Amino acid sequence: MDEQPVPRDVKKVASRFDAEMRALPVRNAPSVRAVRRRYSRELKAAEPEFVLDLVRELVAVHGYRGMAYELILYHRDAFQRLGEADVEELGQGIHSWGSVDSFARLVSGPAWRDGQVSDELIHRWAESEDRWWRRAALVSTVALNVRSQGGRGDVPRTLGVCRLLVDDPDDMVVKALSWALRELVVHDPEAVRGFLEEHEDRLAARVKREVRNKLTTGLKNPKRKR
């Protein structure tokens, strides 16, 4: 079978991607991901800088995030080229639960896990006045701890971010704090118990309830017996 030609024009590829997405008769996770996978195959031999430029175009011009971020994540050479400036650029404009979580889980978290961004950068986000960057800091810890995504467990870095946001009252941050701690339970439940005890009087009730549920039952919200 003949190899596909390597794409050369970023704007044309981005416009074609956008057109295919818009033409989907049903736009759901399987159909959208099928388009992304087709483009990942097409871009397999593309230069890393081309892929990065394409993703910048998809995010900044066409408003795609999740699928654009996946194009980087699944192009190893492009992902390995990411530095702190690239990561922050790709996060510009995050303004919702979905956009933050896709950015943190697919870009900033894996880049942090792999040593491509520093603890200092993530901590700066945690101290931001913008609720979405604070949430991004916490959700970035997920990649450190989810085994199916390459996480090996990282107590110091996870709890370091959690400590910075233990008093944050914003609901989006509170939910992310619970998530970060629950993912760490699998690797070091005693460290998580100690964190809860240390900050008992400061943590939101939701965090204490959900994390203790995870510690005792393995579930965030176990069903009540009738």
Backbone torsions as a table, in degrees:
resi	resn	phi	psi	omega
1	MET	NA	134.5	-179.6
2	ASP	-65.3	141.4	176.3
3	GLU	-74.5	146.7	177.3
4	GLN	-71.5	140.8	176.5
5	PRO	-64.0	144.8	178.8
6	VAL	-72.8	126.6	-178.7
7	PRO	-65.4	148.0	-175.3
8	ARG	-121.2	-26.8	-172.4
9	ASP	-107.5	108.8	-176.4
10	VAL	-59.3	-48.3	-176.2
11	LYS	-63.4	-38.7	179.5
12	LYS	-66.9	-42.8	179.8
13	VAL	-65.8	-41.5	179.0
14	ALA	-63.2	-42.1	178.8
15	SER	-65.5	-38.5	178.2
16	ARG	-66.5	-42.3	176.3
17	PHE	-57.7	-47.6	-179.9
18	ASP	-60.4	-43.8	-179.1
19	ALA	-63.1	-40.7	179.9
20	GLU	-67.7	-38.1	177.7
21	MET	-65.0	-43.9	-179.3
22	ARG	-66.5	-27.1	-176.7
23	ALA	-84.4	-6.3	-179.3
24	LEU	-61.0	126.7	179.3
25	PRO	-65.7	-33.8	175.4
26	VAL	-130.4	121.3	-177.7
27	ARG	-103.3	93.6	177.9
28	ASN	-133.5	-179.6	-174.5
29	ALA	-57.9	-47.1	-179.6
30	PRO	-63.4	-41.9	-177.1
31	SER	-70.5	-39.4	178.5
32	VAL	-66.4	-43.2	-178.9
33	ARG	-67.3	-29.8	177.0
34	ALA	-63.5	-38.7	176.6
35	VAL	-64.9	-45.9	-179.6
36	ARG	-59.9	-43.2	-179.4
37	ARG	-63.8	-37.4	177.8
38	ARG	-63.6	-40.2	178.6
39	TYR	-71.6	-33.0	175.8
40	SER	-62.3	-39.6	176.7
41	ARG	-65.5	-42.4	-179.8
42	GLU	-63.2	-33.6	-175.4
43	LEU	-93.0	4.0	-174.2
44	LYS	-54.0	-40.7	-177.8
45	ALA	-96.3	3.9	-178.7
46	ALA	-72.1	151.4	177.1
47	GLU	-65.5	145.3	179.8
48	PRO	-53.5	-41.8	-178.6
49	GLU	-64.9	-33.1	176.9
50	PHE	-63.9	-44.8	-179.2
51	VAL	-63.6	-43.5	179.4
52	LEU	-63.2	-42.0	178.1
53	ASP	-65.0	-38.3	178.4
54	LEU	-63.7	-44.0	-179.9
55	VAL	-65.0	-40.7	176.3
56	ARG	-58.6	-41.8	179.7
57	GLU	-65.6	-43.5	-179.5
58	LEU	-64.2	-37.8	-179.4
59	VAL	-75.4	-52.1	-171.4
60	ALA	-75.7	-36.6	-174.3
61	VAL	-98.0	-42.4	-173.3
62	HIS	-103.3	-9.0	174.1
63	GLY	79.1	15.7	176.8
64	TYR	-87.9	141.6	177.2
65	ARG	-126.7	-66.6	-174.7
66	GLY	-51.8	-52.9	-177.7
67	MET	-69.8	-34.7	176.9
68	ALA	-64.4	-44.3	178.7
69	TYR	-62.1	-36.5	178.6
70	GLU	-65.0	-33.1	177.7
71	LEU	-58.7	-37.8	176.6
72	ILE	-72.8	-48.9	-175.4
73	LEU	-55.7	-37.9	-176.4
74	TYR	-96.9	11.8	169.5
75	HIS	-116.2	96.0	-169.1
76	ARG	-54.6	-46.3	-177.0
77	ASP	-64.6	-38.3	178.9
78	ALA	-67.2	-43.1	-178.8
79	PHE	-62.5	-40.3	-178.0
80	GLN	-68.5	-16.3	177.2
81	ARG	-81.1	-13.1	-176.6
82	LEU	-64.3	131.4	170.4
83	GLY	-118.1	-176.1	-176.2
84	GLU	-61.1	-41.7	-179.4
85	ALA	-63.6	-39.8	179.0
86	ASP	-63.9	-45.3	-178.4
87	VAL	-61.3	-47.2	179.9
88	GLU	-64.2	-37.6	178.1
89	GLU	-61.8	-43.0	-179.2
90	LEU	-68.4	-19.9	178.0
91	GLY	-91.4	-6.5	-179.3
92	GLN	-61.1	132.3	178.5
93	GLY	92.8	-0.2	176.4
94	ILE	-62.0	129.9	-171.7
95	HIS	-151.1	17.8	-179.6
96	SER	-153.9	164.5	177.6
97	TRP	-52.0	-51.4	-176.0
98	GLY	-65.0	-44.3	-177.6
99	SER	-67.5	-38.1	178.0
100	VAL	-64.6	-48.2	-174.0
101	ASP	-68.4	-36.7	177.2
102	SER	-66.5	-40.7	177.7
103	PHE	-62.9	-48.2	-175.2
104	ALA	-71.0	-36.6	-177.7
105	ARG	-80.4	-30.9	-174.4
106	LEU	-101.6	-22.7	-175.5
107	VAL	-121.0	-70.3	-170.7
108	SER	-67.2	-40.7	-179.7
109	GLY	-63.1	-54.1	177.3
110	PRO	-60.1	-36.8	178.3
111	ALA	-65.8	-38.5	177.2
112	TRP	-67.2	-45.2	178.5
113	ARG	-55.5	-38.8	-175.3
114	ASP	-91.0	7.7	175.5
115	GLY	80.3	16.3	-178.2
116	GLN	-89.7	-16.7	171.0
117	VAL	-130.0	156.5	-172.6
118	SER	-93.0	161.9	171.6
119	ASP	-58.5	-37.1	-177.5
120	GLU	-61.0	-38.0	178.8
121	LEU	-64.3	-48.0	-179.3
122	ILE	-62.6	-39.2	178.7
123	HIS	-66.5	-34.6	177.2
124	ARG	-64.4	-39.1	175.9
125	TRP	-62.6	-41.1	-178.6
126	ALA	-62.1	-24.6	-179.2
127	GLU	-99.5	8.7	-179.1
128	SER	-69.7	153.9	173.1
129	GLU	-77.3	-14.1	-178.2
130	ASP	-87.9	119.9	-178.0
131	ARG	-57.1	-34.0	-174.9
132	TRP	-72.4	-35.2	174.9
133	TRP	-70.7	-34.5	176.2
134	ARG	-64.5	-42.8	176.8
135	ARG	-63.1	-40.3	179.7
136	ALA	-58.9	-38.3	178.9
137	ALA	-59.9	-45.0	-179.3
138	LEU	-69.9	-44.0	-178.3
139	VAL	-67.4	-25.8	176.6
140	SER	-61.9	-25.1	179.0
141	THR	-69.5	-20.1	-177.3
142	VAL	-58.8	-41.0	-179.1
143	ALA	-64.1	-22.1	178.7
144	LEU	-73.4	-21.3	-166.9
145	ASN	-123.3	-16.4	-179.0
146	VAL	-84.0	111.7	-174.1
147	ARG	-60.5	-38.5	-177.9
148	SER	-66.1	-14.4	179.4
149	GLN	-113.1	18.7	176.8
150	GLY	92.1	2.8	179.5
151	GLY	-74.7	136.9	-178.6
152	ARG	-111.9	0.3	-178.1
153	GLY	93.1	123.5	-178.8
154	ASP	-145.0	90.3	-177.6
155	VAL	-64.9	-49.7	-175.9
156	PRO	-60.2	-45.8	-177.1
157	ARG	-71.8	-37.9	179.4
158	THR	-65.0	-51.0	-177.5
159	LEU	-70.9	-25.6	175.9
160	GLY	-60.8	-42.0	177.4
161	VAL	-72.5	-41.0	-179.9
162	CYS	-59.6	-38.8	179.7
163	ARG	-64.0	-36.1	-179.3
164	LEU	-66.4	-24.2	-173.2
165	LEU	-118.6	15.2	-175.7
166	VAL	-62.7	-27.7	-178.3
167	ASP	-98.6	0.8	-174.7
168	ASP	-68.4	124.6	-176.9
169	PRO	-88.6	-8.5	-176.2
170	ASP	-64.8	132.2	-174.9
171	ASP	-60.8	-37.8	179.4
172	MET	-65.9	-33.3	178.8
173	VAL	-77.7	-41.0	178.2
174	VAL	-58.2	-45.9	179.7
175	LYS	-63.4	-38.4	178.9
176	ALA	-69.3	-34.8	177.2
177	LEU	-63.0	-43.3	176.4
178	SER	-59.9	-44.7	-179.4
179	TRP	-60.9	-48.1	-178.5
180	ALA	-58.3	-44.8	-179.2
181	LEU	-68.4	-39.8	-179.0
182	ARG	-64.6	-36.1	178.2
183	GLU	-68.3	-27.9	179.6
184	LEU	-77.5	-20.7	-177.9
185	VAL	-54.5	-39.9	-177.1
186	VAL	-59.0	-34.6	-174.7
187	HIS	-91.9	-37.6	-176.3
188	ASP	-152.6	78.7	-178.8
189	PRO	-60.3	-32.7	-178.7
190	GLU	-67.9	-36.4	177.2
191	ALA	-64.8	-38.1	179.6
192	VAL	-69.7	-42.3	176.7
193	ARG	-59.3	-42.5	179.5
194	GLY	-63.0	-38.4	177.8
195	PHE	-64.0	-43.0	178.4
196	LEU	-61.9	-42.8	-179.7
197	GLU	-67.2	-41.4	-178.8
198	GLU	-62.8	-35.6	-174.4
199	HIS	-114.5	25.0	-176.4
200	GLU	-50.0	-42.4	-175.0
201	ASP	-83.7	-4.6	-175.5
202	ARG	-113.4	-25.8	-176.1
203	LEU	-73.4	145.6	175.0
204	ALA	-64.3	149.0	-179.1
205	ALA	-57.7	-37.9	179.5
206	ARG	-59.0	-45.4	-178.2
207	VAL	-61.6	-48.5	-178.3
208	LYS	-62.3	-42.9	-178.3
209	ARG	-65.3	-50.7	-174.9
210	GLU	-68.4	-39.4	-178.5
211	VAL	-71.4	-38.8	176.8
212	ARG	-67.0	-35.8	173.7
213	ASN	-58.7	-44.8	-179.6
214	LYS	-63.0	-40.9	-179.8
215	LEU	-65.7	-37.0	-173.8
216	THR	-94.4	-29.5	-175.9
217	THR	-120.4	-14.6	-175.1
218	GLY	84.5	0.9	-177.7
219	LEU	-124.5	150.7	176.9
220	LYS	-68.4	-48.9	-178.4
221	ASN	-134.6	82.1	-179.5
222	PRO	-62.7	144.0	179.9
223	LYS	-69.8	138.9	178.2
224	ARG	-75.2	138.7	176.5
225	LYS	-74.2	138.2	179.0
226	ARG	-82.8	NA	NA
